[in-house]
Amino acid sequence: MSSLRASWLYAGFPNYEPASGNGEGLTVRRFTKSEPCPICGGCQEDPRGEGKRCHGVRFDDKYAHCTREEYAHGVPFNAGTQAYPHRLNGDCKCGVRHDPAPVPSNGHRSTHEKKVVKKYRWKVLDEPGRVVEHVRLDFDDGSKEYPWYTNGKPGLNGFKKADLPLYGVGNLKSAEPGSTVVLVEGEKACDALNERGILAVAAVTGAPACPSEGTLRPLRDYDVVTWADADDPGAELGKMEATALAAMGTTVRMLSWPEAPHKGDAYDFFAMGGTAEQAMAMIKAAPRWDAPAGESLGFEVVTHDDLLGKDFPAQRWVLEGLIVDDGLTMLGAKKKMGKTWMVLQIAQAVADGTSVLGRKASQGSVIYLCLEDGQRRLQGRLQKQRTKPGLPITYITRFEPLDGKGFAQLKALIQQRVPRLVIIDTLAAAKTAKTDENAAGDMGDLLGDLRRLAQDTHCSILVVAHHGKASYGDPGNDIRGSSAVGGAADVNIGLYKVEDSTARILKAEGRDLEETELRIIFDAAETWSWQLVGDARQIARNEADQDVLGALAVLGEADAGAVARETGKARPSVIPVLKRLAAEGKLATKAFKEGKVTKVVYTVKGRELPDISNTTITPNMPDMSYTVNKRVSDGVTVSDVSGISVAPVTPLNGACDYHPGPCETCDAQEECRNG
C-alpha cells in the first residue's frame, strides 16, 4: 500500500485513539493493486466509471475505509475519510463478516467456506442502454451481501443510490391519483405486498439513507403510507421520507406494527402468518403524519400566491454595486496582484463608513480572517496605508479549517460579534487538503454553506481566491478549481492585468448585478491603495476612438484595413469603432464598387477631400490636360494621373512635405510646406 501521514485523519476514525493524543505519526495506507480493499477488492489505480475503483484507506487492522457505497448497507458514512469504515474483526454493520470464522473452543479452525443458499435479483432501473440490478445473497452462515450491477457489470457505474428510482414505481401508471401507496424499505418487502394486491413501492438506498426529492416526486399525488423497518435506522428513514413528501404537499400516513420483531418489515409480517386483509386494516388505520409541534421541517415552504404577494426590500450592498449584503462575494486574481491590499482598503472603508473605488460603503464592524499573513506583515501593510485608529475591525491570522471545526466556530463568532462584513483571505488557506478544490460536490457544499451562513446571520461574506493558470476575463469561471465555487457566489469579482499598462481591470458580475468594469491603478508611492481611474469600458472606448481618429488624421481617407495597420490593431476590432464613429457623425463615409466587392472608405468629418474622380482638369498652360482616376489599392487611396508626365529631378532642399513627389523649388516656400 502507498502510505501518507496526515494528522487530520484520525479525527474521523471510529474507536481510534492516537498514541500521541493528537494524531501525529498516523500512517494511512491507500489501497493498491498489490494490497486491494478487503471489502470490495478495488484500488485507486482501477479505471474510473467501471464500478471497480476504490480510493479508500486503511490505517490499522480494525477498520478498512471503503468508498464503494453499494457495499456499505448499514455502515454509516465517515466524513473524515469520505468513505465507509467496515469492521475487519467480528460482525460488521454491512452484514458481512470480513475476518475468518472464529476458532472453535477445541482449537481446530473449520475449513468450511460460506456458501450462497439463496439469491434474489431485482431490476431497479430498466431503460435503453441502462439496466441497474440489485442482488441479495444469503449465505449458509447467516450473513448477507447486497451487490449492485449495471449493465451486467458490478457496481453502480457512477450512479448515486439516492437518485435511483423507487423499486416498483412503474406500477403507479395504472393507479389513480389519490390512491393509497405503501412505501417500504427494500425490494423483498415491496414484492410481498404487490403479490397480495397491495400497491407498494420501495426505497433502495438502505436505511437511514433517504431517496432524493426527484426520486420521491412520483408519489406526490398519492396517499402515501410509510411502512418502516422495525429498527432505529428504519424509523429514521421513514421520518425523512415523510418530511420530504410533506414538503411537496403530499398526504403522508405512518403505519404502526407493534408486534414486529427487530428489523421486521412487510415480508416478515406475511412470513409470520399475517394476511392481506390484516395488512390492509393496518394500512387504513395508519394515522396522518405531521411534524411534531415545534419541530421545523428545516426549510421554508411558500405557496405561489403568497410569494407573489410578498414585499421585499431593495437589494442592499455593503459596497455599492460590488459586495452584496446578506450574501457571498468572491474576489479572485492571480498571485501578487494586490488582492490583500484591496480587501484591507475595503475593510477600513466599511469600518469607517467611507468610500472606496468611488463607491460608498455601508458602515459596520468587520471580521478579517487574514490567513496568509502574520500579524507583523499585516501591521506593516496597515501602516503603509496610514490607517486611522479606533476602527471596529477584528483580525484573525490563524483559524480552524472551515471544512472541519472552523465552520461552527465562524458561525459562533458571527453570532457573537454581529459584523457587517466577514473577509476570508484566502479560500485555499481556509480549508484542508481533504477538500479537493477541483471536486464540484465538496467545493459547492463548502461555498453553499458559507452563502447560507451569510443569509442566516444577515452579514456579508467576502472570500478571496486565486485564479487558475489560464484566465479568460470571466470572474466566476477563472477562479482556480471547480466552477462550483463561482456558481455558489452571489457576486464574482475578478482583478485582471491591462496589456502594456500598470493599470488593472476590476470586473464584477452577479445574479442581481449589471456587469461592471472599473479601471484602477495601485498607488505604491503614497497611499499604498487602489485608486479609481474610471469606467473601464468607457475608457477603452475613448482610447479606441482616439486611435482611429488619429490614424485617419494621418491617412486622410482610408478603409478599415489601412486604419488597422496604422493603429497596430486587428481589422475586426477596428471595424465596429469606425461604424460607431460614423453613426455618431464624427466620420464621413464613401462607398464604391470594386469588382463585385463594395469598398467603404472613411474620413474625419469636416476634412473630406473633394471628389475629383474621373474629372478632366485643364490648367492655365495650353495643350496640357490630364485626368485623375481615383482608386483604392490594398486599402490605400491612390490617384493615377494620365495625360501628363513629370521628369524626376533632384530636390534642392529635400523632399516637399506637401507634394507627392520630389520638389525642386518649393521647400523654402511657407505656403507650400503648410499645404
C-alpha positions as CSV (number, residue, x, y, z in Angstrom):
1,M,0.0,0.0,0.0
2,S,1.1,3.6,-0.6
3,S,1.5,5.5,2.7
4,L,0.9,9.1,3.7
5,R,0.9,10.9,7.0
6,A,-2.0,13.2,7.9
7,S,-2.7,14.3,11.4
8,W,-6.3,15.4,10.5
9,L,-7.4,11.9,9.5
10,Y,-7.6,10.4,13.0
11,A,-10.5,12.7,13.9
12,G,-12.9,10.8,11.6
13,F,-11.8,7.3,12.6
14,P,-14.1,5.4,14.9
15,N,-12.6,3.9,18.0
16,Y,-9.1,5.2,17.2
17,E,-7.0,6.7,20.0
18,P,-3.8,8.1,18.6
19,A,-0.8,7.3,20.8
20,S,0.4,10.9,20.9
21,G,-3.0,12.2,21.6
22,N,-3.1,14.5,18.5
23,G,-2.9,12.1,15.6
24,E,0.7,12.9,14.6
25,G,2.5,9.9,13.2
26,L,-0.6,8.2,12.0
27,T,0.2,6.2,8.8
28,V,-2.6,6.0,6.3
29,R,-2.3,3.3,3.6
30,R,-4.2,3.7,0.4
31,F,-5.4,0.5,-1.4
32,T,-3.2,-0.6,-4.3
33,K,-3.3,-3.5,-6.8
34,S,-0.9,-5.5,-4.6
35,E,-3.0,-4.8,-1.5
36,P,-6.6,-4.0,-2.6
37,C,-9.5,-3.1,-0.5
38,P,-10.5,-6.1,1.6
39,I,-14.2,-5.1,1.3
40,C,-14.7,-4.6,-2.5
41,G,-11.4,-5.7,-4.0
42,G,-10.8,-2.4,-5.7
43,C,-7.9,0.1,-5.5
44,Q,-7.1,3.7,-6.6
45,E,-5.4,2.5,-9.8
46,D,-8.6,0.9,-11.1
47,P,-10.2,2.8,-14.1
48,R,-12.9,5.3,-13.3
49,G,-16.5,4.7,-14.4
50,E,-16.4,0.9,-14.3
51,G,-17.7,0.3,-10.8
52,K,-14.5,-1.1,-9.6
53,R,-12.3,1.7,-8.3
54,C,-11.9,2.2,-4.5
55,H,-9.8,5.2,-3.3
56,G,-10.3,4.4,0.4
57,V,-7.7,3.9,3.1
58,R,-6.7,1.6,5.9
59,F,-4.6,2.7,8.9
60,D,-4.8,-0.3,11.3
61,D,-6.1,-3.8,11.4
62,K,-9.5,-2.8,12.9
63,Y,-11.2,-0.9,10.0
64,A,-11.0,-0.6,6.3
65,H,-12.5,2.6,4.9
66,C,-14.1,1.6,1.6
67,T,-15.5,4.3,-0.8
68,R,-17.9,1.9,-2.6
69,E,-21.4,2.8,-1.4
70,E,-23.0,-0.4,-2.7
71,Y,-21.1,-2.4,-0.1
72,A,-21.9,-0.1,2.8
73,H,-25.5,-1.2,3.6
74,G,-25.7,-0.4,7.4
75,V,-22.2,1.2,7.6
76,P,-22.5,5.0,8.2
77,F,-20.6,7.4,6.1
78,N,-17.4,8.8,7.6
79,A,-16.8,12.5,6.8
80,G,-13.2,12.3,7.9
81,T,-12.2,9.8,5.3
82,Q,-15.1,10.3,2.9
83,A,-15.6,6.6,3.0
84,Y,-17.5,3.8,4.8
85,P,-15.5,2.2,7.7
86,H,-16.0,-1.6,7.7
87,R,-15.0,-3.6,10.8
88,L,-12.4,-6.2,9.9
89,N,-12.8,-8.2,13.1
90,G,-16.1,-9.6,14.2
91,D,-19.5,-8.6,13.0
92,C,-19.6,-5.6,10.6
93,K,-22.7,-3.3,10.2
94,C,-22.7,-4.1,6.5
95,G,-24.0,-7.6,7.4
96,V,-20.8,-9.4,6.1
97,R,-18.0,-10.7,8.4
98,H,-14.7,-9.8,6.8
99,D,-12.4,-11.9,9.0
100,P,-12.1,-15.7,9.1
101,A,-14.7,-17.6,11.1
102,P,-13.9,-17.7,14.9
103,V,-11.8,-20.6,16.1
104,P,-14.0,-23.2,17.8
105,S,-13.3,-24.0,21.5
106,N,-11.5,-27.2,20.6
107,G,-8.8,-25.1,18.8
108,H,-9.5,-26.6,15.4
109,R,-10.4,-24.0,12.8
110,S,-13.1,-25.0,10.4
111,T,-12.2,-25.4,6.8
112,H,-15.8,-24.7,5.7
113,E,-16.2,-21.7,3.3
114,K,-19.6,-20.0,3.4
115,K,-21.9,-20.8,0.5
116,V,-24.8,-18.9,-1.1
117,V,-28.0,-20.7,0.0
118,K,-30.4,-18.2,-1.6
119,K,-30.1,-15.5,-4.2
120,Y,-32.5,-12.7,-5.1
121,R,-32.3,-10.4,-8.1
122,W,-34.3,-7.2,-8.7
123,K,-34.3,-4.8,-11.7
124,V,-34.4,-1.3,-10.2
125,L,-33.8,0.6,-13.5
126,D,-34.6,-0.8,-16.9
127,E,-34.2,1.6,-19.8
128,P,-32.5,1.6,-23.2
129,G,-28.7,1.4,-22.6
130,R,-29.0,1.2,-18.8
131,V,-30.1,-1.7,-16.6
132,V,-29.4,-1.5,-12.9
133,E,-30.0,-4.6,-10.8
134,H,-29.8,-5.1,-7.1
135,V,-28.8,-8.6,-5.8
136,R,-29.2,-10.2,-2.4
137,L,-27.0,-13.1,-1.4
138,D,-28.0,-15.2,1.7
139,F,-25.1,-17.4,3.0
140,D,-25.2,-20.5,5.0
141,D,-23.6,-18.8,8.0
142,G,-26.5,-16.3,8.2
143,S,-24.6,-13.4,6.6
144,K,-26.0,-11.4,3.6
145,E,-24.5,-9.3,0.8
146,Y,-26.3,-6.8,-1.4
147,P,-24.1,-6.1,-4.5
148,W,-25.2,-3.9,-7.4
149,Y,-24.8,-4.5,-11.1
150,T,-25.1,-2.0,-14.0
151,N,-25.4,-3.5,-17.5
152,G,-24.2,-6.8,-16.1
153,K,-21.1,-5.3,-14.5
154,P,-20.5,-5.0,-10.8
155,G,-21.2,-1.6,-9.3
156,L,-23.4,1.4,-10.0
157,N,-21.1,2.9,-12.6
158,G,-21.3,6.4,-11.1
159,F,-25.0,6.4,-10.1
160,K,-26.0,7.5,-6.7
161,K,-28.4,5.2,-4.9
162,A,-30.4,8.3,-3.7
163,D,-31.1,9.1,-7.4
164,L,-32.2,5.6,-8.4
165,P,-35.9,5.3,-9.0
166,L,-38.2,3.7,-6.4
167,Y,-38.5,-0.1,-7.0
168,G,-41.9,-0.8,-8.4
169,V,-42.6,2.9,-9.4
170,G,-43.8,1.7,-12.8
171,N,-46.9,0.3,-11.1
172,L,-48.1,3.8,-10.3
173,K,-49.0,4.3,-14.0
174,S,-52.1,2.2,-13.6
175,A,-53.1,3.9,-10.2
176,E,-55.5,6.8,-10.0
177,P,-54.2,10.0,-8.3
178,G,-55.2,9.9,-4.6
179,S,-54.8,6.1,-4.4
180,T,-53.1,4.6,-1.4
181,V,-49.5,3.6,-2.0
182,V,-47.3,1.8,0.6
183,L,-43.7,3.0,0.8
184,V,-41.4,0.3,2.2
185,E,-37.6,-0.3,2.5
186,G,-36.3,-2.9,0.2
187,E,-37.5,-4.9,-2.8
188,K,-38.4,-8.1,-0.9
189,A,-40.9,-6.3,1.3
190,C,-42.3,-4.5,-1.8
191,D,-42.8,-7.7,-3.7
192,A,-44.6,-9.3,-0.7
193,L,-47.2,-6.5,-0.7
194,N,-47.7,-6.3,-4.5
195,E,-48.1,-10.1,-4.7
196,R,-51.1,-9.7,-2.4
197,G,-52.7,-6.9,-4.4
198,I,-51.5,-4.1,-2.2
199,L,-49.9,-1.3,-4.3
200,A,-46.3,-0.7,-2.9
201,V,-43.0,0.9,-3.9
202,A,-39.6,0.6,-2.2
203,A,-36.7,2.8,-1.4
204,V,-33.4,1.1,-2.4
205,T,-31.0,3.4,-0.6
206,G,-30.7,1.3,2.5
207,A,-31.6,2.9,5.8
208,P,-31.0,5.5,7.0
209,A,-30.1,7.0,3.6
210,C,-33.1,8.7,2.1
211,P,-34.1,8.8,-1.6
212,S,-33.7,12.2,-3.3
213,E,-36.5,14.6,-3.8
214,G,-36.6,13.7,-7.5
215,T,-36.9,10.0,-6.7
216,L,-39.8,10.6,-4.3
217,R,-41.6,13.1,-6.6
218,P,-43.7,10.4,-8.4
219,L,-45.5,9.9,-5.1
220,R,-46.6,13.5,-4.8
221,D,-50.2,13.0,-5.9
222,Y,-50.9,9.8,-3.9
223,D,-52.0,8.9,-0.3
224,V,-48.6,7.6,0.9
225,V,-48.4,5.2,3.9
226,T,-44.8,4.5,5.1
227,W,-44.1,1.0,6.5
228,A,-40.6,1.3,8.0
229,D,-38.4,-1.5,9.2
230,A,-38.6,-2.1,12.9
231,D,-35.2,-0.7,13.9
232,D,-33.7,2.8,14.5
233,P,-32.3,3.3,11.0
234,G,-35.6,2.2,9.5
235,A,-37.6,4.6,11.8
236,E,-35.2,7.4,10.8
237,L,-35.6,6.7,7.1
238,G,-39.4,6.7,7.5
239,K,-39.3,10.1,9.2
240,M,-37.0,11.6,6.5
241,E,-39.3,10.2,3.7
242,A,-42.4,11.6,5.4
243,T,-40.7,15.0,5.9
244,A,-39.7,15.2,2.2
245,L,-43.1,14.2,0.9
246,A,-45.0,16.5,3.3
247,A,-42.9,19.4,1.9
248,M,-44.3,18.6,-1.6
249,G,-47.8,18.8,-0.2
250,T,-48.3,15.0,-0.1
251,T,-50.6,13.4,2.4
252,V,-48.4,11.1,4.5
253,R,-49.5,8.4,7.0
254,M,-47.3,6.2,9.1
255,L,-48.1,2.6,9.7
256,S,-47.5,1.0,13.1
257,W,-46.9,-2.7,13.7
258,P,-46.3,-3.1,17.5
259,E,-45.6,-6.8,17.3
260,A,-42.8,-6.5,14.7
261,P,-39.6,-8.3,15.5
262,H,-36.3,-6.4,15.4
263,K,-35.8,-5.3,11.8
264,G,-39.1,-6.7,10.9
265,D,-40.8,-5.5,7.7
266,A,-43.8,-6.3,5.4
267,Y,-42.2,-9.5,4.2
268,D,-41.7,-10.7,7.8
269,F,-45.4,-9.8,8.5
270,F,-46.6,-12.3,6.0
271,A,-43.9,-14.8,6.8
272,M,-45.2,-14.8,10.4
273,G,-48.7,-15.6,9.3
274,G,-50.2,-12.2,8.6
275,T,-52.8,-12.0,5.9
276,A,-53.5,-9.4,3.2
277,E,-56.7,-8.4,5.0
278,Q,-54.9,-7.7,8.2
279,A,-52.3,-5.7,6.3
280,M,-55.0,-3.6,4.6
281,A,-56.6,-3.0,8.0
282,M,-53.3,-1.7,9.4
283,I,-52.8,0.5,6.3
284,K,-56.3,2.0,6.5
285,A,-55.8,2.7,10.2
286,A,-52.4,4.4,9.8
287,P,-52.7,7.9,11.2
288,R,-51.7,11.0,9.3
289,W,-48.1,12.1,10.0
290,D,-47.4,15.6,10.9
291,A,-44.1,17.2,12.0
292,P,-44.0,17.2,15.8
293,A,-45.1,20.5,17.4
294,G,-42.1,22.9,17.5
295,E,-40.1,20.8,15.1
296,S,-39.3,22.6,11.8
297,L,-39.1,20.9,8.5
298,G,-35.7,22.5,8.1
299,F,-36.7,24.7,5.2
300,E,-39.4,27.3,4.4
301,V,-42.3,26.4,2.2
302,V,-44.2,29.2,0.4
303,T,-47.2,28.9,-1.9
304,H,-47.4,30.6,-5.3
305,D,-49.8,33.3,-4.3
306,D,-48.0,34.0,-1.0
307,L,-44.8,34.5,-3.0
308,L,-46.4,36.9,-5.4
309,G,-47.9,38.9,-2.5
310,K,-44.6,39.3,-0.6
311,D,-42.9,42.7,-0.3
312,F,-39.1,42.5,-0.5
313,P,-36.8,45.4,0.3
314,A,-34.5,46.8,-2.3
315,Q,-31.2,45.0,-2.7
316,R,-28.7,46.2,-0.1
317,W,-25.0,46.5,-0.6
318,V,-22.0,46.6,1.8
319,L,-20.0,48.2,-1.0
320,E,-22.4,49.7,-3.6
321,G,-22.6,47.6,-6.7
322,L,-19.7,45.3,-5.7
323,I,-20.2,43.5,-2.4
324,V,-23.7,42.2,-1.7
325,D,-25.3,42.3,1.7
326,D,-26.7,39.0,3.2
327,G,-24.8,37.0,0.6
328,L,-21.5,35.6,-0.6
329,T,-19.0,37.6,-2.8
330,M,-15.9,36.0,-4.4
331,L,-12.8,38.1,-5.2
332,G,-10.3,36.4,-7.5
333,A,-7.0,37.3,-9.1
334,K,-3.6,35.9,-9.9
335,K,-0.9,35.8,-7.2
336,K,0.9,39.0,-6.3
337,M,-1.9,41.1,-7.9
338,G,-2.7,43.1,-4.7
339,K,-5.8,41.2,-3.5
340,T,-4.9,41.7,0.2
341,W,-4.2,45.4,-0.3
342,M,-7.6,45.7,-1.8
343,V,-9.6,43.9,0.9
344,L,-7.7,45.9,3.6
345,Q,-9.0,49.0,1.9
346,I,-12.5,47.6,1.8
347,A,-12.3,46.6,5.5
348,Q,-11.3,50.1,6.5
349,A,-13.9,51.7,4.3
350,V,-16.7,49.6,5.8
351,A,-15.5,50.1,9.4
352,D,-15.4,53.9,8.8
353,G,-18.4,54.2,6.6
354,T,-16.4,55.9,3.8
355,S,-15.9,55.3,0.1
356,V,-13.5,53.1,-1.8
357,L,-13.0,52.9,-5.6
358,G,-15.7,55.6,-5.9
359,R,-18.3,53.5,-4.1
360,K,-20.0,54.2,-0.8
361,A,-19.5,51.6,1.9
362,S,-22.2,50.8,4.4
363,Q,-20.7,51.3,7.9
364,G,-20.3,48.4,10.3
365,S,-17.8,46.2,12.1
366,V,-15.6,43.8,10.2
367,I,-14.0,40.4,10.9
368,Y,-11.0,39.8,8.8
369,L,-9.5,36.2,8.6
370,C,-6.1,37.1,7.1
371,L,-4.8,33.5,6.9
372,E,-1.8,34.0,4.6
373,D,-0.2,36.9,6.5
374,G,1.1,37.0,10.1
375,Q,0.4,39.9,12.4
376,R,3.8,41.6,11.7
377,R,3.2,41.8,7.9
378,L,-0.5,42.8,8.5
379,Q,0.7,45.7,10.7
380,G,3.2,46.8,8.1
381,R,0.5,46.9,5.4
382,L,-1.8,49.0,7.6
383,Q,0.9,51.4,8.5
384,K,1.7,52.0,4.8
385,Q,-1.9,52.7,4.2
386,R,-1.9,55.2,7.1
387,T,-4.9,53.6,8.7
388,K,-6.7,55.5,11.4
389,P,-7.0,54.1,15.0
390,G,-10.3,53.1,16.6
391,L,-11.8,51.2,13.6
392,P,-14.1,48.3,14.6
393,I,-12.1,45.6,12.8
394,T,-11.1,42.2,14.3
395,Y,-8.1,40.5,12.7
396,I,-7.6,36.7,12.9
397,T,-4.4,35.2,11.4
398,R,-5.0,31.6,12.5
399,F,-8.2,29.7,12.4
400,E,-9.5,26.2,12.3
401,P,-10.3,24.9,8.8
402,L,-13.8,25.7,7.5
403,D,-14.2,22.1,6.4
404,G,-13.6,21.0,10.0
405,K,-14.3,22.6,13.3
406,G,-13.8,26.1,11.9
407,F,-17.2,26.5,10.3
408,A,-19.0,26.1,13.6
409,Q,-16.5,28.4,15.2
410,L,-17.0,31.0,12.5
411,K,-20.8,30.8,12.9
412,A,-20.5,31.3,16.7
413,L,-18.1,34.3,16.1
414,I,-20.5,36.0,13.8
415,Q,-23.4,35.5,16.1
416,Q,-21.3,36.9,19.0
417,R,-19.9,40.0,17.2
418,V,-22.6,40.6,14.6
419,P,-20.3,42.0,11.9
420,R,-21.4,43.9,8.7
421,L,-18.6,42.2,6.7
422,V,-16.6,39.0,7.1
423,I,-13.5,38.6,4.9
424,I,-11.8,35.2,4.4
425,D,-8.4,35.6,2.8
426,T,-7.8,33.1,1.2
427,L,-10.1,30.2,0.3
428,A,-7.2,27.8,-0.1
429,A,-5.8,28.7,3.4
430,A,-9.2,28.3,5.0
431,K,-9.7,24.6,4.2
432,T,-7.7,21.4,4.4
433,A,-6.3,19.3,1.6
434,K,-9.1,16.7,2.1
435,T,-11.5,19.1,0.4
436,D,-10.3,18.9,-3.2
437,E,-10.6,22.3,-4.9
438,N,-11.4,20.5,-8.2
439,A,-14.3,18.5,-6.6
440,A,-17.5,20.2,-7.6
441,G,-19.5,18.5,-4.8
442,D,-17.1,19.3,-2.0
443,M,-16.5,22.9,-3.0
444,G,-20.1,23.5,-3.9
445,D,-21.1,22.3,-0.4
446,L,-18.5,24.4,1.4
447,L,-19.3,27.6,-0.5
448,G,-23.0,26.9,-0.3
449,D,-22.7,26.6,3.4
450,L,-20.9,30.0,3.6
451,R,-23.6,31.6,1.5
452,R,-26.4,30.2,3.7
453,L,-24.4,31.4,6.8
454,A,-24.3,34.9,5.4
455,Q,-28.1,34.8,4.7
456,D,-29.0,33.3,8.1
457,T,-26.8,35.8,10.1
458,H,-27.6,38.9,7.9
459,C,-24.0,39.7,7.1
460,S,-21.8,39.8,4.0
461,I,-19.0,37.3,3.5
462,L,-16.2,38.1,1.1
463,V,-13.9,35.2,0.1
464,V,-10.6,35.9,-1.6
465,A,-9.4,33.2,-4.1
466,H,-6.7,32.6,-6.6
467,H,-7.2,32.5,-10.4
468,G,-6.1,29.4,-12.3
469,K,-3.1,29.3,-14.7
470,A,-5.3,30.4,-17.6
471,S,-7.8,33.2,-17.1
472,Y,-10.3,34.4,-19.7
473,G,-11.8,37.5,-18.2
474,D,-14.7,35.6,-16.6
475,P,-14.7,36.4,-12.8
476,G,-16.7,33.3,-11.9
477,N,-15.0,30.7,-14.1
478,D,-11.5,32.0,-13.7
479,I,-11.3,31.0,-10.0
480,R,-8.9,28.1,-9.6
481,G,-10.5,24.7,-9.1
482,S,-14.1,23.7,-9.7
483,S,-16.6,26.1,-11.4
484,A,-19.0,25.3,-8.5
485,V,-17.1,27.9,-6.5
486,G,-18.1,30.8,-8.7
487,G,-21.6,29.2,-9.2
488,A,-22.2,29.4,-5.4
489,A,-21.5,33.1,-5.1
490,D,-24.0,35.9,-5.4
491,V,-21.3,38.2,-6.9
492,N,-18.0,37.3,-8.5
493,I,-15.2,39.9,-8.8
494,G,-12.0,39.4,-10.8
495,L,-8.9,41.6,-10.9
496,Y,-7.0,41.5,-14.3
497,K,-3.9,43.0,-15.9
498,V,-4.2,45.6,-18.7
499,E,-1.8,44.9,-21.6
500,D,1.2,47.4,-21.8
501,S,-0.1,49.2,-18.7
502,T,0.3,49.4,-14.9
503,A,-3.4,49.7,-14.6
504,R,-5.8,46.9,-13.7
505,I,-9.4,46.0,-14.6
506,L,-11.8,45.1,-11.8
507,K,-14.7,43.1,-13.3
508,A,-17.8,42.2,-11.3
509,E,-20.8,40.1,-12.3
510,G,-23.7,38.7,-10.2
511,R,-27.3,37.5,-10.1
512,D,-28.7,40.9,-9.3
513,L,-25.9,43.0,-10.7
514,E,-25.2,44.5,-14.1
515,E,-21.7,43.7,-15.3
516,T,-19.3,46.3,-14.1
517,E,-15.7,47.0,-15.3
518,L,-13.6,49.5,-13.5
519,R,-10.1,50.6,-14.4
520,I,-8.0,51.0,-11.3
521,I,-4.3,51.6,-10.5
522,F,-2.2,50.9,-7.4
523,D,-0.6,53.8,-5.8
524,A,2.6,52.4,-4.3
525,A,4.2,55.8,-3.9
526,E,1.9,57.5,-1.4
527,T,-1.2,55.7,-0.2
528,W,-0.4,52.0,-1.0
529,S,-4.0,51.6,-2.1
530,W,-6.0,51.1,-5.2
531,Q,-7.3,54.3,-6.9
532,L,-10.2,54.5,-9.4
533,V,-9.3,55.7,-12.9
534,G,-12.8,55.4,-14.3
535,D,-15.3,53.1,-16.0
536,A,-13.0,50.6,-17.8
537,R,-15.3,50.2,-20.8
538,Q,-15.8,53.9,-21.3
539,I,-12.0,54.4,-21.1
540,A,-11.3,51.7,-23.5
541,R,-13.9,53.2,-25.9
542,N,-12.4,56.6,-25.7
543,E,-8.9,55.2,-26.3
544,A,-10.2,53.3,-29.3
545,D,-11.8,56.4,-30.7
546,Q,-8.6,58.4,-30.3
547,D,-6.6,55.7,-32.0
548,V,-8.9,55.6,-35.0
549,L,-9.3,59.4,-35.4
550,G,-5.6,59.9,-35.1
551,A,-5.0,57.3,-37.8
552,L,-7.4,59.0,-40.2
553,A,-5.8,62.4,-39.4
554,V,-2.6,60.9,-40.8
555,L,-4.1,58.9,-43.7
556,G,-6.7,61.4,-44.7
557,E,-9.1,58.9,-46.4
558,A,-8.8,55.2,-45.8
559,D,-10.6,51.9,-45.4
560,A,-10.7,49.7,-42.3
561,G,-7.6,47.7,-43.4
562,A,-5.4,50.8,-43.7
563,V,-6.7,52.1,-40.3
564,A,-5.9,48.8,-38.7
565,R,-2.4,48.8,-40.0
566,E,-1.8,52.4,-38.8
567,T,-3.1,51.7,-35.3
568,G,-1.5,48.3,-35.0
569,K,-4.8,46.7,-34.2
570,A,-6.7,43.8,-35.7
571,R,-9.1,44.7,-38.5
572,P,-12.2,43.1,-36.8
573,S,-11.6,45.3,-33.7
574,V,-11.3,48.5,-35.8
575,I,-14.5,48.0,-37.9
576,P,-17.0,48.4,-35.0
577,V,-15.2,51.6,-33.9
578,L,-15.4,53.0,-37.5
579,K,-19.1,52.2,-37.8
580,R,-19.9,53.7,-34.4
581,L,-18.0,56.9,-35.1
582,A,-19.7,57.2,-38.5
583,A,-23.1,56.7,-36.8
584,E,-22.2,59.4,-34.3
585,G,-21.5,61.8,-37.1
586,K,-17.7,62.0,-36.4
587,L,-16.7,60.3,-39.7
588,A,-17.8,60.7,-43.3
589,T,-18.1,57.5,-45.4
590,K,-17.9,56.9,-49.1
591,A,-18.8,53.6,-50.7
592,F,-18.0,52.4,-54.2
593,K,-17.8,49.2,-56.2
594,E,-14.5,47.4,-56.9
595,G,-15.4,44.4,-59.0
596,K,-18.1,42.5,-57.0
597,V,-17.0,44.0,-53.7
598,T,-18.3,47.2,-52.2
599,K,-15.5,49.2,-50.6
600,V,-16.1,51.8,-47.8
601,V,-13.6,54.5,-47.0
602,Y,-13.7,56.8,-44.0
603,T,-12.7,60.5,-43.5
604,V,-12.8,62.6,-40.4
605,K,-15.9,64.8,-40.7
606,G,-15.0,68.3,-42.0
607,R,-11.8,67.2,-43.6
608,E,-13.2,65.4,-46.6
609,L,-11.2,65.6,-49.9
610,P,-13.2,66.9,-52.9
611,D,-14.3,64.0,-55.2
612,I,-12.4,64.5,-58.5
613,S,-12.7,61.0,-59.7
614,N,-12.7,60.8,-63.5
615,T,-12.7,64.6,-63.8
616,T,-10.8,66.3,-66.6
617,I,-8.7,69.3,-65.3
618,T,-7.4,72.0,-67.7
619,P,-4.6,74.0,-66.3
620,N,-3.5,77.5,-67.4
621,M,-0.9,76.1,-69.6
622,P,-2.1,75.4,-73.2
623,D,-2.2,72.0,-74.8
624,M,-2.0,70.2,-71.4
625,S,-4.8,68.3,-69.9
626,Y,-4.9,65.2,-67.6
627,T,-7.4,63.1,-65.8
628,V,-7.2,62.0,-62.2
629,N,-8.5,58.4,-61.7
630,K,-9.0,57.6,-58.0
631,R,-8.8,54.0,-56.9
632,V,-8.2,52.0,-53.8
633,S,-5.3,49.6,-53.8
634,D,-4.6,47.3,-50.9
635,G,-6.6,49.5,-48.6
636,V,-4.8,52.8,-49.6
637,T,-6.3,55.5,-51.7
638,V,-4.1,56.2,-54.9
639,S,-4.5,58.8,-57.6
640,D,-3.4,57.9,-61.1
641,V,-2.6,60.8,-63.3
642,S,-2.9,60.2,-67.1
643,G,-2.0,62.5,-69.9
644,I,1.0,64.2,-68.3
645,S,4.5,63.1,-67.4
646,V,6.8,64.6,-64.8
647,A,10.6,64.1,-65.2
648,P,12.2,63.2,-61.9
649,V,14.6,65.8,-60.5
650,T,16.9,66.0,-57.6
651,P,15.4,68.2,-54.8
652,L,17.4,71.2,-53.7
653,N,16.4,71.2,-50.1
654,G,15.0,67.7,-49.6
655,A,11.5,66.3,-50.2
656,C,8.5,68.5,-50.1
657,D,6.1,67.8,-47.2
658,Y,3.0,68.6,-49.3
659,H,3.5,67.4,-52.9
660,P,3.5,63.7,-53.5
661,G,6.9,63.6,-55.3
662,P,10.3,65.3,-55.0
663,C,10.1,69.1,-55.3
664,E,12.9,71.3,-56.7
665,T,11.9,74.7,-55.6
666,C,9.1,74.8,-53.1
667,D,10.9,73.6,-49.9
668,A,11.5,77.2,-48.8
669,Q,8.0,78.4,-49.7
670,E,6.0,78.6,-46.5
671,E,2.7,78.4,-48.3
672,C,3.6,75.1,-50.0
673,R,5.0,73.5,-46.8
674,N,1.8,74.3,-45.0
675,G,-0.3,73.0,-47.8
